[in-house]
Amino acid sequence: MINERYKYSELTSKIIGCAIEVHKRLGNGFQEVIYQRALAIELQLAAIAFQKEFEMPIFYRDEHIGTRRVDFLVEGIISVELKAISKLEDVHFAQAINYLEAYNVEIGLLINFGENSLIFKRLTNKKFKPPPTNKP
C-alpha cells in the first residue's frame, strides 16, 4: 500500500491498515460512532498519534465563520473522515475535500465501513497553503 509518490504514504498506509483490522473484526452494519471508537483503539495499538473529534476552525475570506469537528486529525497532518453507509457518493467526496480546504489540511482519508469490503479514498487538498516558516 505504500507508494512513495504520495505524500505521507507510510502514515496513510498505517491508518488504512488499522481501518482494515476494524472492518475485519466488526464487519459492516454498525453506526459510525462504533467504528470511530474501534479505530481509536487500533490507532493507539499502532502507536499513531491522533486527536478524535478535533474541532477545526472554518474560515471564509480569512474570516472565522464557525467550527467543525473532524473525526480524526492524525499526527496533526492528516484528516480522517469516517462513514458507515451502504455506498459512498459524490457528495461525500465533495464534503471531505471541502473540509480539507476549510481546515487547510493537505492530505485526508475518507473511509467507509458500511460496505461489505472496507472502502477508502486518499484525498489531496489542491488549495493547500503551507504555513509560513518563522525563519530569522
VOBA-1610 file (N, C-alpha, C; in pm, whole numbers, padded with zeros to 5 digits, always signed):
BEGIN
Met+00080-00120+00000Met+00000+00000+00000Met+00085+00126+00000Ile+00211+00116+00044Ile+00296+00235+00048Ile+00339+00269-00094Asn+00315+00393-00131Asn+00353+00443-00262Asn+00424+00575-00238Glu+00554+00576-00255Glu+00635+00692-00219Glu+00602+00818-00298Arg+00529+00805-00407Arg+00496+00928-00482Arg+00383+01006-00416Tyr+00318+00945-00315Tyr+00213+01014-00240Tyr+00270+01064-00109Lys+00241+01188-00077Lys+00289+01247+00047Lys+00227+01174+00166Tyr+00308+01147+00265Tyr+00267+01079+00388Tyr+00214+00937+00362Ser+00265+00875+00257Ser+00216+00742+00217Ser+00232+00639+00329Glu+00344+00642+00398Glu+00367+00543+00503Glu+00264+00558+00615Leu+00237+00682+00655Leu+00139+00706+00761Leu-00003+00673+00716Thr-00041+00714+00596Thr-00176+00682+00549Thr-00194+00531+00536Ser-00089+00462+00497Ser-00097+00315+00488Ser-00120+00252+00625Lys-00056+00306+00728Lys-00076+00255+00864Lys-00220+00280+00911Ile-00273+00399+00880Ile-00411+00431+00918Ile-00507+00337+00848Ile-00487+00315+00719Ile-00572+00224+00641Ile-00562+00082+00697Gly-00441+00041+00735Gly-00424-00092+00795Gly-00506-00106+00924Cys-00509-00001+01004Cys-00590-00001+01127Cys-00738-00013+01092Ala-00781+00062+00990Ala-00922+00056+00948Ala-00958-00083+00895Ile-00867-00143+00821Ile-00891-00279+00770Ile-00909-00376+00886Glu-00828-00363+00988Glu-00840-00450+01106Glu-00976-00433+01174Val-01021-00308+01187Val-01153-00281+01246Val-01262-00347+01163His-01256-00328+01031His-01360-00384+00944His-01356-00536+00947Lys-01236-00592+00952Lys-01222-00738+00957Lys-01288-00794+01083Arg-01274-00724+01195Arg-01327-00773+01321Arg-01476-00742+01339Leu-01521-00626+01291Leu-01661-00585+01313Leu-01752-00608+01193Gly-01695-00611+01073Gly-01778-00618+00953Gly-01853-00488+00933Asn-01957-00491+00853Asn-02038-00370+00832Asn-02167-00382+00911Gly-02241-00271+00922Gly-02371-00275+00987Gly-02382-00197+01117Phe-02269-00147+01169Phe-02276-00067+01291Phe-02285+00082+01257Gln-02318+00162+01358Gln-02320+00306+01339Gln-02176+00359+01336Glu-02161+00476+01276Glu-02029+00537+01260Glu-01953+00548+01392Val-02022+00584+01500Val-01956+00604+01629Val-01886+00477+01677Ile-01941+00361+01648Ile-01879+00234+01688Ile-01746+00215+01615Tyr-01745+00243+01485Tyr-01621+00232+01408Tyr-01520+00336+01455Gln-01567+00455+01490Gln-01477+00560+01538Gln-01408+00515+01666Arg-01483+00459+01757Arg-01425+00411+01883Arg-01327+00296+01860Ala-01364+00204+01772Ala-01276+00090+01742Ala-01148+00136+01672Leu-01162+00231+01579Leu-01043+00281+01509Leu-00950+00353+01606Ala-01004+00424+01703Ala-00922+00490+01804Ala-00837+00386+01879Ile-00896+00273+01911Ile-00822+00166+01979Ile-00709+00114+01890Glu-00740+00089+01763Glu-00638+00039+01670Glu-00525+00139+01649Leu-00559+00267+01639Leu-00455+00370+01622Leu-00365+00374+01745Gln-00424+00361+01864Gln-00345+00358+01987Gln-00251+00238+01987Leu-00304+00121+01950Leu-00222+00000+01946Leu-00107+00012+01847Ala-00129+00089+01740Ala-00025+00109+01639Ala+00067+00226+01674Ala+00047+00287+01791Ala+00128+00400+01837Ala+00124+00517+01740Ile+00005+00543+01685Ile-00015+00656+01594Ile-00082+00767+01674Ala-00021+00884+01675Ala-00075+00998+01749Ala-00196+01055+01675Phe-00303+01082+01749Phe-00424+01136+01686Phe-00505+01214+01788Gln-00592+01296+01734Gln-00693+01364+01814Gln-00828+01325+01755Lys-00918+01280+01840Lys-01051+01237+01796Lys-01147+01354+01811Glu-01237+01368+01713Glu-01336+01475+01711Glu-01270+01610+01738Phe-01161+01634+01666Phe-01084+01757+01682Phe-01160+01873+01618Glu-01183+01976+01697Glu-01259+02091+01648Glu-01168+02181+01566Met-01207+02200+01441Met-01127+02279+01347Met-01203+02406+01311Pro-01132+02519+01303Pro-01198+02643+01263Pro-01226+02644+01113Ile-01336+02705+01075Ile-01371+02723+00934Ile-01360+02872+00902Phe-01288+02901+00794Phe-01268+03040+00752Phe-01330+03062+00615Tyr-01382+03181+00596Tyr-01430+03225+00466Tyr-01372+03364+00443Arg-01294+03379+00337Arg-01226+03507+00308Arg-01151+03558+00431Asp-01079+03466+00491Asp-00998+03496+00609Asp-01078+03535+00734Glu-01209+03517+00730Glu-01295+03543+00845Glu-01337+03410+00908His-01323+03401+01039His-01366+03281+01111His-01519+03279+01113Ile-01579+03174+01054Ile-01726+03169+01045Ile-01786+03051+01122Gly-01703+02972+01185Gly-01757+02860+01261Gly-01653+02752+01281Thr-01700+02639+01332Thr-01611+02525+01354Thr-01680+02398+01308Arg-01600+02296+01289Arg-01650+02163+01252Arg-01553+02063+01311Arg-01605+01953+01359Arg-01518+01850+01417Arg-01481+01748+01311Val-01352+01728+01297Val-01301+01624+01209Val-01300+01494+01292Asp-01336+01381+01230Asp-01340+01255+01305Asp-01205+01227+01371Phe-01097+01237+01293Phe-00962+01220+01346Phe-00869+01318+01277Leu-00781+01378+01353Leu-00668+01451+01299Leu-00546+01373+01342Val-00479+01309+01247Val-00370+01217+01277Val-00236+01290+01262Glu-00160+01285+01370Glu-00028+01347+01377Glu-00029+01492+01331Gly-00145+01557+01344Gly-00157+01698+01310Gly-00152+01729+01162Ile-00149+01624+01077Ile-00130+01648+00933Ile-00229+01576+00841Ile-00303+01479+00893Ile-00394+01403+00808Ile-00534+01403+00869Ser-00630+01446+00791Ser-00770+01443+00831Ser-00829+01308+00792Val-00902+01246+00884Val-00967+01118+00855Val-01116+01134+00882Glu-01195+01119+00777Glu-01341+01126+00786Glu-01396+00985+00772Leu-01484+00947+00863Leu-01543+00813+00862Leu-01688+00819+00817Lys-01729+00714+00748Lys-01869+00693+00711Lys-01904+00549+00742Ala-02032+00525+00762Ala-02083+00389+00781Ala-02213+00380+00702Ile-02199+00392+00570Ile-02314+00396+00480Ile-02300+00288+00373Ser-02410+00256+00307Ser-02408+00145+00211Ser-02325+00175+00086Lys-02311+00304+00050Lys-02231+00337-00069Lys-02190+00483-00063Leu-02060+00507-00086Leu-02013+00645-00094Leu-02063+00708-00223Glu-02101+00832-00215Glu-02148+00905-00333Glu-02064+01031-00350Asp-02081+01098-00463Asp-02002+01217-00494Asp-02011+01322-00384Val-02126+01335-00322Val-02144+01436-00218Val-02050+01410-00099His-02019+01285-00069His-01929+01252+00041His-01785+01292+00008Phe-01745+01272-00118Phe-01612+01314-00161Phe-01602+01466-00158Ala-01705+01533-00207Ala-01707+01680-00208Ala-01698+01733-00066Gln-01772+01673+00025Gln-01770+01715+00165Gln-01630+01700+00223Ala-01567+01586+00200Ala-01433+01561+00254Ala-01331+01659+00197Ile-01339+01686+00068Ile-01249+01785+00005Ile-01276+01924+00062Asn-01402+01960+00078Asn-01435+02091+00136Asn-01376+02106+00275Tyr-01381+02000+00355Tyr-01323+02006+00488Tyr-01172+02026+00481Leu-01105+01954+00392Leu-00961+01972+00377Leu-00928+02117+00344Glu-01004+02174+00252Glu-00980+02312+00211Glu-01011+02408+00325Ala-01122+02387+00394Ala-01161+02476+00503Ala-01061+02468+00618Tyr-01006+02349+00646Tyr-00910+02330+00754Tyr-00768+02365+00711Asn-00746+02378+00580Asn-00612+02391+00523Asn-00523+02274+00565Val-00576+02153+00546Val-00502+02030+00569Val-00474+01971+00431Glu-00351+01928+00411Glu-00310+01885+00277Glu-00363+01747+00237Ile-00363+01651+00328Ile-00398+01513+00295Ile-00511+01465+00385Gly-00603+01391+00324Gly-00713+01334+00401Gly-00745+01193+00356Leu-00813+01122+00441Leu-00865+00989+00408Leu-01016+00991+00433Leu-01089+00935+00340Leu-01232+00912+00354Leu-01249+00761+00362Ile-01299+00713+00475Ile-01308+00569+00499Ile-01453+00532+00526Asn-01502+00433+00450Asn-01639+00387+00467Asn-01641+00242+00517Phe-01698+00225+00636Phe-01710+00092+00697Phe-01843+00025+00661Gly-01931+00093+00591Gly-02066+00044+00570Gly-02085-00057+00459Glu-01983-00077+00377Glu-01997-00173+00266Glu-01939-00308+00307Asn-01962-00410+00224Asn-01912-00544+00254Asn-01760-00547+00269Ser-01691-00470+00185Ser-01547-00453+00195Ser-01519-00309+00236Leu-01414-00289+00312Leu-01377-00153+00352Leu-01343-00072+00227Ile-01396+00049+00220Ile-01367+00140+00109Ile-01291+00259+00167Phe-01180+00295+00105Phe-01105+00412+00149Phe-01055+00488+00027Lys-01052+00619+00043Lys-01003+00706-00063Lys-00906+00805-00001Arg-00793+00822-00068Arg-00693+00919-00027Arg-00723+01048-00101Leu-00731+01159-00028Leu-00768+01287-00088Leu-00654+01387-00068Thr-00638+01474-00168Thr-00536+01578-00161Thr-00602+01714-00178Asn-00566+01805-00092Asn-00615+01942-00098Asn-00528+02020-00196Lys-00578+02044-00314Lys-00501+02115-00417Lys-00487+02264-00385Lys-00565+02313-00288Lys-00558+02454-00247Lys-00477+02473-00119Phe-00407+02369-00076Phe-00331+02374+00048Phe-00227+02486+00044Lys-00220+02562+00153Lys-00121+02668+00167Lys-00034+02634+00287Pro+00092+02601+00263Pro+00180+02569+00377Pro+00187+02688+00473Pro+00192+02658+00603Pro+00201+02769+00699Pro+00334+02841+00681Pro+00337+02969+00711Pro+00461+03044+00695Pro+00568+02992+00791Thr+00691+02991+00744Thr+00800+02950+00830Thr+00853+03070+00905Asn+00892+03048+01026Asn+00943+03157+01112Asn+01095+03156+01115Lys+01154+03180+00999Lys+01300+03182+00992Lys+01348+03324+01018Pro+01453+03336+01104Pro+01507+03470+01133Pro+01580+03532+01015
//
